[in-house]
């Protein structure tokens, strides 16, 4: 709120806070009277509904009369609590089974629309705050049974939607504070009264209220004149903390896997970080705090979730998969926001995940997918190997872009070697993946032909990929590494693969290996020709320059 609004609010509170408390007690007494009349059978339910509407309407009319006699604030207070009586009567009519759910819903929505239109047009801030607050307060006294949990939720959801509407359109910042506090207390009160048989119901309700406030507060923050909108960011944090508390509490109470709850909270925090980046565009520290909180929660959930699995070694696959996703988020968030520290953390995380997986990848139990004994590359360990290798390649490519965009870097060549090293490790990971997937294919299907001959073909393909990578990206280290693999493959074929018994399969694989080596040789010829031509041009330019210098002398 601005300084002027704050001073005005303080002045109003000084003058009228005792009146507000007095009217609140009268309001509570009237609701309590309705409850006693119903519980003890003094008044028929229909009569209670009639009296409720009459007293609420009379109070609203009295408030309007007082308002028009220049006692504007007092008039708004009276009319506000009178609206609360009307809301309480509507709720009671459903809780007492007088009206069907659909009728109650329609009336709640209509009353809220009418109240919103009137208070919006005439700018009745006090009436809106007290009316909607009293409406949320009513279910504390007019008790609902557990058979009316859904209608109670719709009732609260509608009132909170109206609160956020005024917070957005009128920028009345006290309303979302009131809404969050009373709704939280209402949820606590009814959670321990009702005995729900499943956890989904209370969790769904708290999730929908959380989403409502996330959407409303983001829109309000976007429309706020103050940049950054610290007030709404604080409310967003409070909303997230309330949701985190109830998520963990519900999952703990129902003995659910807490890792699922942490996973939900982690992705919610990451979503909020993304929304703040796109919509509010506030300070990076705020975004970073949400982002890192989300990363930490998801990382912890991945560790706990993996421990709950019974298949041997599968916990390492789940943990590795979750951590690969988080590593990608860290690195690309740093790349997108030009936060080099975050990108470096992502690179270091990739190395840690690689080391973790390399130390646990050899004891994973085999899992059949789709009823098929084994599908190369499309199996839990194979997919994780592929993801780690692919992420390594992407990190290398985008790290080079980051490095090229930097102007003042002292050891640029050394950093470039680091990028080459990441690419090299990624290629090595891909080579390990290829080798073991072929080995497992032979193992699970008991193929008669010697798998060692197939390794020659695979390594030849791998050497070709390395050579082409180095050739196209002009990175000599990969060409040299491809040459080493090529020599190993040639020695293996000549001295090992061609030994022993002869068969058509062996001949075909050796022929295929030879064709692959010829393809590599063709590209090597083109490379050497280009290098020779480049060297010749350099030499000619140097000679012409020397001649020109000599003639000038």
N, C-alpha and C positions, 0 to 999 in steps of 0.2 A: 504494500500500500504506500501511496505517496505520503509526504509529511503532513499535508493538509488533511487528507482523509484520516490519518492516524490521530491528529489533534481533535478532529470532529467526533470521531468514535469515542475517544477518551472523555470528551465533554459530555456526550450522551450517556455513557456508562456512569459517570459521576452523578448525573441528575436522576437517572431512572433505574439504577440497578436494584434498589429496594423494591420499587414497583414491580419489576420483572420477577423477582423472587416471590413476591406476594401473589401475583397472578399465576405463577407456576404452581404454587401450593393449592390455589383455588382450582386450577385445571386438574391437578393430580387428585384432589378431593372429589371432584365431579366424576372423574373416571373410576375412582375407588368406589364411589356410591353406586355407579352402574354395576361394577363387579359384585359388590355385596348384595345388591338387589337381585342379581341373577343367581348367585350362589345360594342365597337363603330363600329364594322363591317369593320375595316380597312383590316384585313387579314382573309381569309377563315379559318375555323377550321382545315381543312386538312393541309393547309400551315403552320399553327401554330405548329401542331404536327410534321411536317417535319423539320421545323426550330429548334424546341426543341430538337429533336433527333440528328440533325446535330451539333448544338452548344454544346450539352452535350458530344457527342462522340469526337468532336474536342478538347474540354477542357480536356477530359480524356487523349487523345493522347498527348496534350501539357504538361500535368502534368507528364506523363511517360517520355517524352523527358527531361524535367527539372530535374526530379528525377535521370535519368541516367547521367546527367551532374554534379553530386555530390551535387546539391541543393535539397537534399532528402526531407526535411521538406516542402519547398515551393512547390515542385512537388506533395507531398501528399495533401497539402492544395488545390491546383488547381484541382487535380483529384477528391478530396472529394466533392467539391462544384459542379463539373461537373456531378458527379453521382447523386447529388441532383436535378440537372436540368432534368436528364433523368427520375428520379422518378416523378418529378412534371409533366412532359410531359405525362407520363403514366396515372397519376391521372386525368389530364385535358382531355385526350382522352375519358375517361369514363364519366366525369362530363358533357362534351359537347355532349354526346350520339354518339360519333364516333365509339367506340368499345362497344361490348356487355360485360356484367359483367363477363362472364366466360372467355372471351379472356383477359380481364384486369387482372383477378386473376392469370391466367396462366403466363402472362408476368411478373407481380410483383414477383411471386415466382421464376421464372427463373432468372430474373435480380438479385434478392437477393441471390440466390444460387451461381451464377457466381461471384458476388462481394465478397461473403463470402469465397469462395474457394481461389480466388486470394489473398485477404488480409490475409487470414489465412496462406497460404503457404509462402508468402513473409513478413509476420509480419508487415503489414502496419497499424500501430496503429492510426496515425493521419488521414489517409485517411478513415479508418473505422469510427472513431468518427465523422468526419465532414460530410462524405457521408450519414450516417444514421441519423445524426442530421438534415441535410438539407432536407432529405426525409420527416422526421416528421414535419419540419417547413413549407414545401411547401403548405399544405392545408390552411395555414393562408392567403396566397395570392391568390392561385388558388382555388377559393371558390367552394365548392360542394353544390348542392341543396339538399333539404330534401328528394328528391327521390333517392338520392345516399348515404343515411346514412349507409346502409349495406356495400357497397363497400368501403366507407371511413373507417368503422370499420375494415374490413379485411385488408385494406392497413396498418392501424396503428398497427394492431395485428401482421402482418408479420414482419414489421420493428422492433417492440419490441422483437419479438422472435429472430431475428438476433442479436439484442443488447445483450440479455441474453445469447445467444450461445457464443459470444465472452467473456462475463463476466465469463462464466463457464470454457471455454476451454483455454482462454488466460490470465484469471485473470486480465482483464482490468477494473478496478473498477470504472473509471469515466463514463463508458457507462450506467450502470443502473441508475446513478444519472441523466444524461442527458435525458434518456428515460422517467423516472418518471416525471420530471419537464415539458418537452415539451408535453407529453401525457396528463398530468393534465390540462395544459393551453389550449390544443387543445379541450379537452372535455368540459371545461368551455365555450370556445368561441362558439362551435357549439351547445351546450345545449340550449343557449339562442337565437340562430338563428332559429333552427328548432322548429316547432310546432307539437310535436308528440301527437297522439290522445290517446295513452295508456301509462301507466307508465312502462309496462314490457320491452319495447324496450330499453330505456336508462339504466334501472336497469340491464338488461341482459348484455349489453355491458360493463358496468363498473365492473360487477361481473366477466366476463370472463378475462378482463385485470388484475383484482386483482388476480385471480387464476393463471394466467400466471406468474405474478411476484412472487407470493408465491412459486410456483414450482421452478422457475429459481433461486431465491435467496437462497432457501434451498439447492439446488444442488451446487450452487457456494460456500455457506458456508461450505458444507461438504468437498469440494475440497480445501478449503482455508488452507494455511500453518499455519496461526496464530490461536491459540486456547486460549480463545474463539474468534470466528470471530465477533468482536464487530461491525465492519463496516456493515456487512450484517444484523446483528440484528437491527441496527439503521434503515436501509432501510426497513426491515420488519415492524418495528413500524410505519414508515412514510406511507408505503403502506396501513397498517391497518387503520391509522388515516384518510387518504384520502377516503378510502372505507367507513369508519364510517360516515364521513361528508356527502358524497353523498347519502348514504342509508337513513340517517335521513332527509336530504333535500328533496329527492324524495318522501319519505313517507309523509312528512309534506306538500309538495306542492300539492300532489294529494289527500290529506286528507284521507290517509290510516291509519289503526290502527298502531300507532307508536310502539306498543308492539311487533308486528311481526318483525319490523326492529331491535329492540333491541335484540330480541330472536336470529335472524340471526347473529348479531354481537357477541353476547355472545357465541354461539356455534363455531363461527369462531375463537374467542380468545382461547377457550378451545382446538380447533383443533390445533392451532399454538403451544400452550403449549405442547400438546402431541407430535407434530412433532419435536419440539426443543429437547424434552426429548429423543426421539428415534434416531433422525438423527444427531443433533449437539452435544448433551450431554454437554451443557455449564453450567455456574453457576446456582445454584438452585434459586437465587434471580430473575434472568430473567424469568425463567419458572414460578415461583410463582407469579410474577407480572401479566403475561398473564393469568394464571389460575384463580387468584382471581378476575381479571377484568372480565373474562368470567362469573364466578359465580355471581358476582354482577349484571352484565347486564341481565343475565337470570332471576335472582331473581326479579329484578325490572320489567322486561317484564311480568313475571308471575302475579305480582300484578296488573299491568295495564290491561293485557289481561282478567283477571278474572272480573274486574270492567265493562268490555264492554258487558258481557253476560246478557241476559234478564231473564233467568230461575231463579226462586227464590233459592238462596243459592248455585247455581252452581259456582259462583265466588270462593267460599271457596274450592270447589273440585279442580278447576283448579290451584289455588294458592298452595293448599296442595300437589297436584301431582307434580307440578314443583319443589317445595321446597324439596320434598322427593328425587327426582332425584338429585338435587344439594347436598343434605346431603350425599347421597350415593357416589357421586363424591368426595366430601371433605374427607370423612372417608377413602375410598379405595385408594385415591391418597396419603394420609398420610401413609397408611399401605404399599403401594407399594414402596414409596420413603423413607420409614423409618423416616418420619417426624412426630414425636409424637404430636407436637403442632397442626398440621393440622388434625390429627386423633381425638384429643380431641375436636377441633372446630366442627368436624363432629358429635361427640357424643352429644355435647351441642345443636347443630342444630336439632338433632333428637328429643330431649326433647322439644325444642321450637315448632317444627312442631306438635308434639303430643299434646301439650297444646293448640295450635291454633286450631287444628282439633277437639279436645275434646270440646272446647267451642263453635264450630259452626256446629257440625255434626248433630244436632237434628232438624234443620229447612231447610232441603234440599228437594226441590220439586221432586216428582217422575217423572222419565223419562222412556218412553217405548223404548226398544231396539228391533229391528228386528220384530216389530209388536206384541211382546209378552208383556203381562201385567207386569209380574215381573219374573226375573231370580235370584234366590238366589246367592249371592256372585258376580255374574257378572252384576253389576250395579255400577254407579259412586261412591256412598258412600262406598259400599261393597269392591270395588277394592282398594279404598284408605285406608280403614281400614286394608285390607290384606297386602298392600304394607308397611304400617307403622309397622305392627307386624313382617313381614318377615325381613324388614331392621333391626329391633331391635334384632332379633335372630342372624342375620349375624354379626352385630356389636359386640354382646356378644361373639360369637365364635372367631372372628378375634382379638378382644381385649385381649382375653385369650392368644392367640398366641403371641401377642405383649408383654404382661406381662411376659410370660415364656421366651421370648428371652432376656429380660433385665437382666443384671447381678447385677448392683448396684441400688437397690430400697429399700428405708427405710421401707415404710409401704405397703409391698406387700400384706399382708393379708387384709388390709383395701381396697385396690384397687380391690382385688378379690371379696369382698363383693359388691363393686360397680357394677362389671360385673354381679353378681348374681341378683342385683336389676334391671338392665336393662333387663335381661332375664325374671324376674318376671313380670315387667311391660308389656313386649311383650306378655307373656302368658295371662295376664289380658286383654290386647287389643284384643287378639284372642277370649277370652271368651265373651267379649262384642259384638264382631262381630258376633259370633255364635248365641248368644241370640237374637239380634235384627234382623238378617236375617231370623230366624225362625218366629219371631213375625210378620214381614212384609209379609212373605209368607202366613200366616194365615189371615192377614188383607186384602191383595189384592185379594185373591181367596175365601174369606169368607168360610173357612173350618169349618164344623159343630163341629168337635171334639174339646175338650178343649185343648187349646195350653199349659196350665200349665203342663199337663202330659208330653208333648213333652220336656219341659224344663228339666224335671228329666232325660230323656234319654240323652239330649245334655250335661247337666252338668256332668252326669256320664261318658260320652265319654271324656269330658274335664278333669275330675279327672284322668281318665286312662292315658291320654296323659301326664299330669303333673307328675304322678307317674312314668311312664316309662322314662320320661326325667331325673328325679332325680335319678332313679335306674341305668340307663345306664351311666350317667355323674357323679354319686356318689356325688350328691348335695342334702343334707338332707332337705334343706329349701323347695324344691319343693315337696318332699314326705310328709312333714308336711302339706303344703298347700293343697295337694291332699287329705290328711286325713280329713282336715277340711271340704272341699267340699263334701267329701264322707258322712260324718256325717250329713251335711245339707240335702243332697239328700235323705238319709235314713229317716230322720225325716219328710221331705216333703212328701215322698211316703206313709209312715205309717199313718200320722195324717191328711194329706190334700188330696192326690191323691186318696186314697182308700175310702174317704168319699163320700157321695152323691150317685147318680144313678150308676148302674152297666151296663157295655157294654163290648163287645168283644175287642174293640179298647183299652179301659183302661187296660184290663187284659193283652193284648199283650205288651203294653208299659211298664207296671210294671214288666212283665216277662223279657223283654229286659234289663230294668234297673238292675234287679237282676243278670242277666248273666254278665253284665259289671262289677258289684261289685265283683262277683265271680272271674273274670279274674284278677281284681286288687288284690283280696285276694290271688290268686295263686302266683302272682309275689311278694307279700309281704311275703308269706311263704318262697319262695326261698331266698329272701333278708335276712330274719331273720335267716334262716338256715346257710347262708354264714357268717353272722355276728357272730353267735354262734361258728361256726367252726374256724373262725379267732381268736375269743377271746380264745378258747380252746388252739389253737396253741401258742398264746402269753403266756398263763399261763404255758403251758408245757415247753416252752423255758426258761421262767423266773425261773421255779423250777429246771430245769436241770442246768442252769447257777449257781443257788444258791448251788446246790449239788456239782458242780465242784469246786466252790470257797471254800466250806467247806472242801472237801477232800484235797485240796492243802494246806489248813491251818494246 
